[in-house]
Amino acid sequence: MIALIIATLIWAFSFGLIKYNLANVDSNFITFIRLFLAFFIFLPYVKELKLGRQNFFKLIGNGVLQFGLMYEAYNYSFKYLQAYEVALFTIFTPLYVTLYCDLLRKKINTKFLLYSLLSVIGAGVIVYTKLSSVNLWLGFLLTQIANISFSIGQINYKKIMLKNPTITDKEAMLTMYFGGLLIPAILTFTSANENLFLLSRNEIIVLFYLGIIASGIGFFLWNYGIKRVNSGIISTFNNLKIPAGFFASLIFFNERIDTIRLIIGSGIIIISIFLSSKGKNNDEKLEHS
């Protein structure tokens, strides 16, 4: 669980960094650079690749799903929603994780579903506010595509790695980062303009942090961590980044936050994680799904 906590703390700073430093940078380009840098730092492990053709293409496809499609749908939702609405609509990820695991196991885990719902409620307490965007349902659809893509990608990664214990996380993540690059690379260079690469020094520094630390190390730690915990913890932990991000915004970016709601919501999410940690880990059944 330590790896999940570290990844969450790393991601906590991403919201504020993007909001205050990359507002004028093309979202496709941000996604491309983040995943390119993540891929680049793992490139030395290319000589260790011994995946076999089937696993290679499975991981490529999962990278397209968990990273590429997720990022593109998430970023594109900002065209139709306010930032707080995007944050609100991302809280449903725990439910998708649980339901996808139940689908693979062909059996509903009522407790984990309840704990996932509790995590959603906790995040909702923190971020809920009045909705105002005109294209609300289109934005909602895009955020759910992002949520579902990330949810399925996480569990698929765990399933692949459980079935293939000889595959290392380094070679698996290198392959997935390459897959994740495909969609943003196409979108970036088919819609590029002459101002695309005109970045300030501050924007470059933030992009390097997001690419190497938040995406490269953050996703690696997250996927490394989910192999070692049950699906209940995976689902509920997905919403811990929301209070972490709000705390980071409060402390480091001086944003005005409703601290009472933040504390209450954070407590509910932590309780949901604690209850999930007491649940039975039957994820070995994913190997045979």
C-alpha positions in Angstrom: 0.0 0.0 0.0 3.0 2.3 0.5 3.5 2.5 -3.3 -0.2 3.7 -3.7 0.3 6.3 -1.0 3.5 7.7 -2.6 1.8 7.8 -6.0 -1.2 9.7 -4.6 1.0 12.3 -2.9 2.9 12.8 -6.2 -0.3 13.3 -8.1 -1.7 15.7 -5.5 0.5 18.5 -6.9 -0.5 17.9 -10.5 -3.9 19.7 -10.3 -2.4 23.0 -9.1 0.6 22.8 -11.4 -1.5 22.3 -14.5 -4.1 24.9 -13.5 -1.6 27.7 -12.7 1.2 27.0 -15.1 -0.2 25.2 -18.2 -3.5 26.8 -18.9 -2.4 28.1 -22.3 -0.6 24.9 -23.5 -2.4 22.6 -25.9 -3.9 19.7 -23.9 -2.9 17.1 -26.5 0.7 18.3 -26.3 0.7 18.1 -22.5 -0.5 14.5 -22.7 2.1 13.6 -25.4 5.0 15.2 -23.5 4.0 13.5 -20.2 3.8 10.1 -21.7 6.9 10.6 -24.0 9.0 11.5 -21.0 7.6 8.6 -19.0 8.4 6.3 -21.9 11.9 7.8 -22.3 13.0 7.2 -18.7 12.1 3.5 -19.0 13.6 3.2 -22.5 16.9 1.7 -21.1 14.9 -1.4 -20.1 14.0 -2.1 -23.7 16.9 -4.6 -23.8 15.1 -6.6 -21.1 11.9 -7.1 -23.1 11.0 -10.7 -23.1 7.2 -10.4 -23.2 6.2 -12.6 -26.1 4.1 -11.4 -28.9 0.7 -11.9 -27.2 1.6 -10.1 -24.0 3.4 -7.4 -25.9 0.2 -6.5 -27.8 -2.0 -6.9 -24.7 0.2 -4.3 -22.8 0.3 -2.0 -25.8 -3.5 -2.1 -25.9 -3.8 -1.6 -22.2 -1.5 1.4 -22.4 -3.7 2.9 -25.1 -6.6 2.4 -22.7 -5.2 3.3 -19.3 -3.1 6.2 -20.3 -3.8 7.4 -23.9 -7.6 7.3 -24.1 -8.0 8.2 -20.4 -5.9 11.4 -20.7 -7.5 12.5 -24.0 -11.0 12.1 -22.7 -10.2 13.7 -19.4 -8.4 16.7 -21.0 -11.1 17.2 -23.7 -13.8 17.3 -21.0 -12.4 20.7 -19.9 -13.8 22.1 -23.1 -17.3 21.5 -21.8 -17.0 21.7 -18.0 -15.6 23.9 -15.3 -12.6 22.5 -13.5 -14.7 21.8 -10.3 -17.2 19.9 -12.5 -14.5 17.7 -13.9 -13.2 17.0 -10.4 -16.8 16.1 -9.3 -17.4 13.7 -12.3 -14.1 11.9 -11.8 -15.2 10.5 -8.4 -17.0 7.5 -9.8 -13.8 5.6 -10.7 -14.1 3.3 -7.6 -17.4 2.0 -8.7 -16.1 1.2 -12.2 -13.1 -0.7 -10.7 -15.3 -2.8 -8.5 -17.9 -3.5 -11.1 -15.3 -4.5 -13.7 -13.7 -6.9 -11.2 -17.1 -8.4 -10.4 -17.7 -8.8 -14.1 -14.4 -10.7 -14.6 -15.1 -12.9 -11.5 -18.8 -13.3 -12.5 -19.7 -12.6 -8.9 -20.7 -9.4 -7.1 -18.7 -8.5 -4.0 -21.3 -6.6 -2.0 -18.9 -5.4 0.6 -16.4 -4.0 -1.9 -19.2 -2.3 -3.8 -20.4 -0.7 -0.6 -16.9 0.5 0.3 -16.5 1.9 -3.2 -19.8 3.8 -2.9 -18.5 5.1 0.5 -15.4 6.4 -1.2 -17.5 8.1 -3.9 -19.6 9.8 -1.2 -16.5 11.0 0.6 -15.1 12.6 -2.5 -18.5 14.0 -3.3 -18.6 15.8 0.1 -15.3 17.5 -0.8 -16.0 18.6 -4.4 -19.7 18.9 -4.8 -21.0 22.3 -5.8 -23.7 23.7 -8.1 -23.4 22.6 -11.7 -23.7 25.3 -14.4 -22.1 24.2 -17.7 -24.4 24.2 -20.8 -22.9 21.0 -22.3 -23.0 19.2 -18.9 -23.9 15.8 -20.2 -21.3 15.8 -22.9 -18.6 16.7 -20.4 -20.0 14.0 -18.0 -19.8 11.4 -20.8 -16.1 12.3 -21.5 -15.1 12.1 -17.9 -16.8 8.7 -17.5 -14.9 7.5 -20.6 -11.7 8.6 -18.8 -12.8 6.9 -15.6 -13.8 3.7 -17.2 -10.6 3.6 -19.3 -8.4 4.1 -16.2 -10.4 1.6 -14.2 -10.3 -1.2 -16.8 -6.6 -0.5 -17.4 -5.7 -0.9 -13.8 -7.4 -4.2 -13.4 -6.2 -5.5 -16.8 -2.6 -4.7 -15.7 -3.1 -6.7 -12.5 -4.7 -9.6 -14.5 -1.8 -9.7 -17.0 0.9 -9.6 -14.3 -0.8 -12.3 -12.2 -0.9 -14.6 -15.2 2.7 -13.8 -16.2 4.8 -13.6 -13.0 8.1 -13.6 -15.0 7.2 -10.2 -16.6 8.8 -7.3 -14.7 7.0 -4.1 -14.0 9.7 -2.1 -15.7 9.3 -3.9 -19.1 5.5 -3.9 -18.7 5.3 -0.2 -18.0 7.8 0.6 -20.8 5.4 -1.2 -23.2 2.3 0.5 -21.8 3.8 4.0 -22.0 4.6 3.3 -25.7 0.9 2.3 -26.2 -0.3 5.3 -24.3 1.7 7.6 -26.6 -0.1 6.5 -29.8 -3.3 8.5 -29.5 -1.8 11.8 -28.2 1.0 11.6 -30.7 -1.4 11.4 -33.6 -3.7 14.2 -32.2 -0.7 16.4 -31.4 1.0 16.3 -34.7 -2.1 16.3 -36.9 -3.3 19.5 -35.2 0.0 21.2 -34.5 0.5 24.9 -35.1 3.6 27.1 -35.1 3.1 28.1 -31.5 3.0 24.5 -30.1 6.7 24.4 -29.0 6.9 28.1 -27.8 7.0 27.3 -24.1 8.3 29.4 -21.2 11.0 28.1 -18.9 8.4 27.6 -16.2 6.1 25.6 -18.5 9.0 23.4 -19.5 9.9 22.7 -15.8 6.3 21.8 -15.0 6.1 19.5 -18.0 9.2 17.7 -17.0 7.8 17.2 -13.5 4.5 15.9 -14.8 6.2 13.6 -17.3 9.1 12.2 -15.3 7.6 12.3 -11.7 3.8 12.4 -12.0 3.4 10.1 -15.0 6.6 8.1 -15.1 7.2 7.4 -11.5 3.6 7.9 -10.4 2.0 5.4 -12.8 4.8 2.9 -12.2 4.3 3.0 -8.4 0.5 2.9 -8.8 0.5 -0.2 -11.1 3.2 -1.8 -9.0 1.1 -1.2 -5.9 -2.2 -2.5 -7.2 -0.7 -6.0 -7.8 -0.2 -6.3 -4.0 -3.6 -5.3 -2.7 -7.2 -6.5 -3.1 -9.6 -4.9 -5.6 -11.5 -3.1 -2.7 -8.4 -1.2 -1.8 -7.7 -0.4 -5.4 -11.1 1.0 -5.9 -11.4 3.1 -2.8 -7.8 4.4 -3.1 -8.6 5.9 -6.5 -10.4 8.8 -4.8 -7.7 9.6 -2.2 -6.0 11.8 -4.8 -9.0 14.2 -4.5 -8.5 15.3 -0.9 -4.7 15.0 -1.4 -5.0 17.5 -4.3 -7.2 19.8 -2.3 -4.8 19.8 0.6 -1.9 20.6 -1.8 -3.9 23.4 -3.3 -4.6 24.8 0.2 -1.1 24.6 1.5 1.1 25.3 -1.6 -1.2 27.2 -4.0 -3.1 29.3 -1.4 -6.6 28.3 -2.8 -9.7 28.9 -0.7 -11.0 25.5 0.4 -13.9 24.5 2.6 -11.8 22.8 5.2 -14.7 21.3 7.1 -15.9 19.5 4.1 -12.4 18.5 3.2 -11.8 16.9 6.6 -15.1 15.1 6.6 -14.8 13.8 3.1 -11.2 12.8 3.6 -12.2 10.9 6.8 -15.0 9.0 4.8 -12.5 8.0 2.1 -9.9 6.8 4.6 -12.6 4.8 6.4 -13.6 3.1 3.1 -9.9 2.2 2.5 -9.5 0.8 6.0 -12.7 -1.3 5.6 -11.5 -2.6 2.2 -8.1 -3.6 3.7 -10.0 -6.0 6.0 -11.8 -7.6 3.1 -10.8 -11.0 1.7 -8.4 -10.9 -1.3 -9.8 -13.2 -3.9 -8.2 -11.4 -6.8 -6.3 -14.6 -7.8 -9.5 -15.5 -9.6 -8.6 -12.7 -12.1 -5.9 -15.0 -13.4 -8.5 -17.4 -14.7 -11.1 -14.9 -15.9 
